[in-house]
Amino acid sequence: MNAHRTHTTHTLTWVLLALSIALLVVGTASGSTGWHFSFDTADVLTWTIRAPRSGGAWLTGALLGLAGAVAQGLFRNPLADPFLLGSSSGAALGVTMAWVVLGVAPVGSLPWLTTLGLTGAAFAGAWVAVVLSVVLARGVQHSLRLLLGGVVVSVVLGAMTSLLALWWPHVLAATQGFMLGNTGLLSWSSVQLLGLAWLLALFGAIAVARVLDALSLGNETARSLGLPLRPARWLLIAVIALCTGAAVSQAGLIAFVGLAAPHVARSWCRSTHGPLLWLSSLVGGALLLAADIIARVVLAPQELPVGLLTALVGGGYLLWRLQRIPVQAA
């Protein structure tokens, strides 16, 4: 059985990697102005605009997919994801506060240190939001209270973001585009930052994947195994915050990728959390890059905000999942 699961995991990994490479090629060649591809690295449209946008979109989706898998395993809730836990709203508030202090500029034109500071502000906001959700739920073991706490935190922090945008009008226009999700301004510096965040978060999550496996058996069982639950939980919360903060700071609010990717990976391969985290990340990258390509061409020469597209598709997916949940008799 274990050999079969390992073989399935390896096969899915190679399939998802091949799919991701194919989508990267298509994304580099496609856009709202039509199809264009050049092997000349001096070609601005291909290698300065579309290539970093495609790579950044894949990494953003990979971060959100990883965050969703960690959240669902840590909180033992199949509906947990960065958006529903409030971490996305916290990251958005952190970015908005940084804009108020530093001024607004397109993400792709910011210096490296400023981009890093923007990501740090988003990380801090996401971390505070997740901690607030856990505090309101009185611990991670109360699944329903955790989701309700996440919704409350998300609404309150979203209102604070809107209030800041109203107080500082120069932030308002940037916030409106930011809330819809936008991959159009991603640059090579964005790709470098997203890639670094993805590697750090992936290694951190896989390092404590055994804790997620133990938690799936229940808190009491996990404690009996002698695993360092408290530090591992804080590390996993930091992973969620890092993934969300990096993704939101560069591409804005993108919903449901973190929710759907782990479910898709889990439906293809029943595995422990080690392989599941990796597969969820690959699925998230492929999902968001595919959505970004569709968003570019579906209304060409205009572009549809990718966050709006994922919200529509993800909302439909969530409704479908809810219909499959059996209604308990009163």
Helices and strands as residue ranges (DSSP letters): H 2-29, H 44-44, I 45-50, H 51-74, H 87-102, G 107-109, H 112-136, H 143-167, H 169-179, H 188-207, H 209-215, H 219-224, H 229-251, H 257-268, H 273-297, H 306-324
